[in-house]
Amino acid sequence: MKKLAFTILAGLISLSFFGQEITGQWHGVLKVPGAQLRLVFNIEKTANGISATMDSPDQGAKGIPVSSSSFESSVLKMAIAQAQIAYEGTLGTDNTIIGNFKQSGQNFPLNLSKEKAEKEIPIRPQEPKKPYSYYSEDIIFENKKAGIALSGTLTLPKQEGVFPAVILISGSGPQNRDEELMGHKPFLVLSDYLTKNGIAVLRYDDRGVAASKGDFKTATTADFATDAEAAIEYLKTRKEINKSKIGLIGHSEGGIIAPMVATQSKDVAFIILLAGTGIQGDQLLLLQQQLIGKTSGMSAEALEKIKFNNTQIFDIINKSTSTEQLQTDLAHYLKQNPSAEKPSGMTEEEFVRLQMQQIATPWMQYFIKYNPATALEEVKCPVLALNGEKDLQVPPKENLAAIKAALSRGGNKNVSIIELPNLNHLFQECETGSPQEYATIEQTLAPVALTEITKWIKTQTN
């Protein structure tokens, strides 16, 4: 679900160091799950000592200040309170700083030097290169319900003909048309494979992302469903598309959206759920947190504390009837039951406000309360549900069973449920399934997953 990404936020700060050798520009590359971020610390002398700013070039951010800092006995310490960020490193004789970056309780190595840092280019052997062996067209279509224009790419086996088609629906978090994350482009790889096998594919940027218009931050899963509906309407205008053979492929949150759309549109011929969920959002998040935490080496005591606090928070959200009351109740609980380490330099009020911004969003409220079984029970078209055996974000046993049960209750008999051995949430062959592995794996999509998807679609469309 919520993919694990760390954003460096701007705030006003001062930085104080002792020792002239610390002045100048310090460069490093922060490697976190989902991204490599170049960081630059600009440190200079002032009348009161030393001041500094931080740049994050890959995010277009410059002059980010620091809330608290110290430099004693060659040890540099900094905190960016508004983003729950802390850094500690030791300045060596070789004029490099060896240190660790911490955010929200997780640690990542971050070394700094005076040399300009460059990101590592990941090896992704499955990523197709232009020129493609098929027709590819960048397109724009309108979501009339939302009043926004969405941008995407339509690929066809060849420019002329009539083809079955699928629409790719991305997972949670802001995603571009390739569902790009961790240096991978799974939707580009999937669309390439399907198009080479005679299937047209439409993939598009989420609203408010890349070339698509709209506001991602205020949207819920239900809003994203209207974007997918608009994609169907667009395909129906194309002479190259067989209008009776349009299907949906949803990954993760996209696997929640596809059944929602299928219950609203008679034009959906089939749906494929790639790590789609079958249980309510709050229960999914509790399972996800426990599995990922355990794999990361967290103690049973720490996991139990997280589970207890999140259960209470989710209960407050489930019972809320208005945003105003939710904010009041959450603020009261968070003040009485702090569940995370407060960064140095941040007041209690600021810390509670920051947690509220992460929890009380329209998307999170909707997701926690929504039970996908309600839509699944109404789906009448053929369904393929695929999950990786080592998926820690959408655990296969609980979710595949719930999907199968909901479809069965609705009387849908054209259902295929498959658990693929040794695959993670991104359908990569993996060791543990931990999200921390995603970026280190060269494979983008396991061949077995590509084969199963394509074989099943051809069964439905031939």
C-alpha angles and dihedrals in degrees: 000000000000101000113228106250129152119214122197108223128203122240136150116273148151128223124207124191135166118220129053095235090073093065123102134046120326118194132197144153117234111210111200131157104289102012153038111222124192112219129194124192113201107200126182141161122262134182088265097045123277133347130187146181131201128223128202102195095183090058095042091243123141135176096022106173127216123234100211135005146162139185114199131150090358092303117125118202125182137169133193099197099189091059097038088242127151130176130191126177142156122234110227132203089256089065095251129120116224111199154129133256117213129194129166092348097309124113130213130177114252120176122186132205140165090250118094109259124227127199119243114251106232120228109242108169095178095057109111120232129214137288091060122206090234140049117283125184130179108223142180125215133179130239097208093187092059097030094232137123119231125201126213149139127262117201122193129187086239135349095257126048142060116274141178110250143204132201116216116220116196132224129254123306127042107313133178123221092277091051084236116198139138089014089300129116103199096169091051090052093045095047091048092052095045095046091051086054095056101268124122115226133201117193124171144186115261114253110282092015127110108323097351121101128225136067116290095185096063096043128103131202088267090056091051088052090063088055090057090047089054089052089056091051089051094051089052089063093057117094090207093064125086098227093204092057106054114133137179128230113193125184120205105319085013085063088061092047097050095063090045090055093042090058091052102041128058088197094075107101097182142344134218120203113204105193089337119169129246100180133068117280098247092053091047092053092049091052092045094050093050096047096045092043093051092048089049090056101254116160122254089243093054092046092050091052091050091048093049094049094045092047089056093047093048090049090055090050093047091052096045119111099179137028091235094055091043092054091049094048094044093048090052093049095045092051091050096041113033107195101184139042111271111231118243112267096023120114122228090249092051091048093051090047091052092051090047090054089056097045108032098057121130090244095050094046091051094044095050092050099041121098110197091203089079092065095035091059089060098047111112101171123088115286133201115190116191127183135172116241091229097044106138095177097055104020108218102217096055097037102042090048091050092047092050092047094049093049090047092052088055092052097247108152099172095084132132119192117189131176110197115212121242096003127128132213091287091048093249123142103253149166106232107357091240115150087232088071096056098086095042094056113090093203115088100189126007113244090233090060093049090049095049093048094048095044092051094047091052089052090056097043105039 
